Amino acid sequence: MKILVINPGATSTKICVFEDEKEIMRVGIDHNAAEIAKYPNVVSQAPFRKEAILNAVRENGYKLEDFDAVCGRGGLFKHIPSGTYKVNDAVIKDIENPPYGEHAANLGAYLAKELGDSVGIPAFFVDPVCVDEFEPLARFSGLDLPGFERQSFFHALNHKSVARKAAGMIGKPYEELNLVVCHLGGGVSVAAHNHGRVVDVNNVKDEGSMGMDRAGTLPANALVNLCFKDGMTKADVKRIIGQEAGIYSYTGTKDFRTVENAAFDDGDEKMMQAFKAIAYQLAKDIGSMAAVLKFDVDAIVYTGGMAYSERFCDEISSYVKGIAPILRIPGEEEMQSLAEGALRALKTGEWETYE
């Protein structure tokens, strides 16, 4: 079976073709930032990106009729359980009126349906960032007011894929294991996987460890003071804590490799302290997720781009190695994970329904 996979980013669109589980084509389409900026919202970019995808498909010797399905990355939809979903009208409605805000990933499912409908093949999305399998206790924050309930936003696609790989390495089904999975990328998320369900997660959008440019948990009173600083707007605060915080605020770079190289090769003490600080904070998140699992943990799993650094993983492990065995599965295979999810649906004829 041939599957076309689409993964939109802020100024790029990645596409792949898979023959069953094997990738046979990959193309990265770069979009001019000025061109993207012309569009008032994400969904209005769809015709522009669709044409770019069709051109890339044709240039590589394919036509849409060659594919058995199209699978797009999922975005900020309503909270849903993990799984492969067929794109339906309810999804499209929420992409056009996004309940949790604009994100380029929202376009993945939208474009998949447009392309699939044009030739009569199904369109899917798999494990979007809004996957929610929280236990009720995990939703408590500390303030019983609307908007303060803890929510599940994390790198679900990579978490689930890597958790299944870890289960294969351990030799047991994912559904029989307790895992703490740490996605270590530009954004970080640490989750408790309890017998196939992510029952709690620290995601750097709101809490937990800082990331490369996101703040994570901040002192509440200091944050309130920042919000009311003279001339500070809501947009300013969101920009600071979401794009100008984290390691970037301490070092001036958003490139983890720059931090590591300066720390170890150049002896830069400031970089070394930042390197150790993010490892320290991630270790605390791992400990909290292990507590969620009552310290009955089969493995701690590192994944994402920063997991390529053995020194970084060793620094985290120096704090948490007594909890459980540690597995390192670096990188992220979003395209492969999307293809595998769609393939499972095609083979079984079963998928989840978004409502």
N, C-alpha and C positions, 0 to 999 in steps of 0.2 A: 504494500500500500504506500502511495506517495502522499506526503503531507506538507503543505506550505505553512511555515511558521513565521509570525510577524511579531516584532518586539519594538514598539516605538519609544524613542527617548526624546529628550528636550529638543535637540537639534539633529537627530539622526533617526533612521529606521533600519533595524537589522532584520534581514529575512534569511531563512534557511529552507532548503528542501531536504526532506528525509525520506528514504526508502526503508520502510519499517523503522528499526531503531538506528539505522546508519545515516549519518549526515552525508549528503552528496553534493550540496551546494551551500555556500554562505556568501552573502553580500552585505556590506555596510553602506547605506546611503546617507551621505552627509547633506544636511539642509542648511542653506544660508540663514544665519541668525536674523538678519534684517528681513528676509522673506517671511520667516516664521512670525516675527514681531508684527507683521501687517494684520494678522488674524486676531479678531477680538477675543476668541476663546479657543480651547483645544479642539472641540468638535468641528469648528469651522475650517480646521486644517485638513479635514478628511479628504476632500477632492484632490487637493495638492499632493498629499502623501499617497493616495491611491494611484494616481497617475505615475508617480515615481516608482511604486512597487511594480505596476504593470510593465513599465519600461525595463526594469531590472529583470523581471521574469522572462520577458521576450528576448532580451539581450543574451541571456544564458540558455537559450534554446528550449524554453518551456512555454506552454500556454495553460490557462487556468483549467481547461478541460482535462489536463494530464493528472490532476490531483483528486484524491479521494476525500480530502477535507482540508479546511484552513483552520489554524489555531492561532489565536492572538493572546498576548499577555493581558491579564486582567488588571483592573485599576481600583480606584476608590469607590467601590460600589457599596451596597448595603452589606452589613456583616452576615457572612454565610459560613457553613461548615466547609471543610476541605473537600476537594473533589474536582472532577471534570464536569463542566457545565456546557450545555448547548446554548448558544446565544439566541435569546428570544426577544420579543417586543418589550418585556419588562426591563431587560438589561439595557436596551437601546434608550428607553425612556430615562433611565437613571444616568446614562452617559450624557444625555442631552441636558439633564438637570441634576448634576452630580451631588449626592447627599453629603459628601465629605470633601468637596472641593475639586479643583481642576488638577489634572496630572496627565502628562503625555501618555502614560500607560493606559489611561481610559480608552484611548483610540484603538488599542489592540483588538478588543472584541468587536468594536464598531466596524473597523476595516475588514476584519475577518468575515463578518456577516455580509457586508456589501459585496465583497469579492465572491464569497460562497454562493450567495443568492443569484449572482449574475450567471452562474453556470449550473445551478441546482445541486450543490454539494454542501454538506453540513459545516457549520462554523462552531468552534469551541473556544473556551478559555479554561485555564487550570490554576487552581490555588492562588487567587489574587491576594494582594497585600491586606485585604479586609477579612481574610479567613478568621473566624471567631469560634473557638471551642472552649472558651473559659468556663471554669467552675464558678458557681454563684459567689463564693467568697472572694474570688479574684477581682470582682467588679468594684468592691469597696475601695474608696480612695482615702477619705478622711473628712469629707464634707458632703453632707446630704443635700445638695442643690443640683438643679438641672445643669447638665454639661460637665459635672465633676465625676461621673462614673468612669472608672478605668476602662479603656477600650483596647481591643486587639488589632493593632496594625504592625505588621512585621514582614520580614522577607520570607513569606510563607512558601513560595515556590521552591526556593533553594533549601529551606529548612526541611520540607517534606521529602524532597529528592535525596538530600544527604542523609537524612534519618533512615531512609530505606536502604541506602548503600551501607551505612553503619550496621544495620541489622544483618545484611548479607555477610559482612565481615565477622560479625559475632556468631552467626549461624543460627539465628532465631528470627521469627517473623517480627516485623516492626510492631505489630499489635500486641506482642508479648513483652515488650521492653519498656523500661524507664530510661530516658535519655535527657541530658542537658545539651542542647545544641546551641553553638555560638556562631552567629554569622558576623564575620569580621571584615567589613568592607568600608567604603566611605561612610556609610551608616552602619551601625551595629545593632544587633538584637540577640538577646539570650532568652531561650524558651525552655520550659519544662514540658517534655513529651511523655505523656502518661498513657502507655498502652495504645499508641496510635493517635492520640489527641493532644493538641497543644493547649494545656489547661491553664497556663499563665505565661506571660512574656514581658520582659522589660524592653521596650522599644525606645530608641533614642529620640524619637519625635517629641516625646513628652517626659521621659524619665530614664532612669538607669544610667549606664556609663555614657560619658561624652563620646562623640564620634570625631571624625576629622574636621567637620565644620558645624556640628550640631551640639547643643549644650548638654542634653540629658537633664538629669535632676539638678535643679538650682536652689540655692537658699531662698525660701519663699518671700521673706520680708525684703531681701535685697532686690528680688525681681519686681515686687510691688513698687519699690522706690524707683526702679528704672522706668517702669511704666508711666510714672507721674513726674519724671524729670522734665524740666522746662523744654518745650519744643518737641518732645518725643511723641510720635504717633503710634497707633496700633501697628501700622505697616513697618515702622522703624523697629519696633520691638521684635516682631516676627522675623524680620530680616536678620537682626542681630543674633537671636537665639537659634535660628534655623540655617543660617548661611555664613555667619561670621564668628561663631563660637567654637567650642571644642578645641582640638589641637591647633587649629588655625589661629585662634585668639592668643595662644601662648607662643607660637613659633613663626607665624606669618606664612605658613605653607599648608596646603591641603593634600600634599603628596606624602604618603606614609614612608615611601622609600627614601625621600629626601631627609625626613626626620631620622630614620634608622641609620642611614649612611653618615650623616653629620654626627650622630651620637657615638657611633662605634669607630668610624674611620677617621673623623676629624677631632674627636675628643670634645665635642661641643656639649658642655654640661647642661645648658638650657634644653637642648634637644633630648639629652639623656633623661632629664627629669620628666619631660613630656611623654617620652616613650614608656617610662616606668609608671607614670600616672594613669595612662589609659589601661595598661595591663592590670594595675591595682584595682581600678574601678570595675573592669570586666570580671576580675576574680570575685569581687563582692557580689556582682550579679549572678555569677555561677553559684556561689554559696546560697543566695536567696532562692534560686530555682531548685537547688538540691533540697533545701528545706521544704519547699512545696511538695517534693516527692518523698518527704520524710526520710531523706538520705538513703533511700533504697534506689540507687542509681546504677544502671548497668554500664554506662559509659558517658564520658564528656566528649563532645565532638566539636572540633574547630573546623570552620569552613570560611569561604570568602577570600578575597585577594590578600588580606594581611596574613592569612594562615599559611601562605607560602614562606613566610619568615619563621624559620626554626627558632631564632633567638626570641622573637616576640611570643611565640607559643610556649617556649620554655619559661619565659618570665611569668606568664599567666599560670602555668602549671606549678611553678614554685609555691604558689599559694593553695592550689586546689587538688594537687596530686593525691592527697590522702582520701579524697572523696570517692573516686572511682577510676577505672582505667581510662586513658585518654587516647582518642583517635584523631588523626589529622587528615582531613579530606579537603585540600585547598582548592581555591577557585570557585566558580559557580557555573552551572550548566543549565541556564534558564531555557535556552533553545531546545536542548535535549529533553529537559523535563516537560516542556510544553508538548513536544512531539510524542513523548511516551504517554502522556495523559490522553491525548487525542487518539492514539493508537489503541489504548485500552478500551476506550469508548467504542471505537469502530469494531473491534474484535468481539466485544461482549454484547454490543447493541444497547448498553446501559450507560446512562449519564444522569447527573443531578439536574433539577429544574430550579431556575432562579425565579423567585416570586416577589 
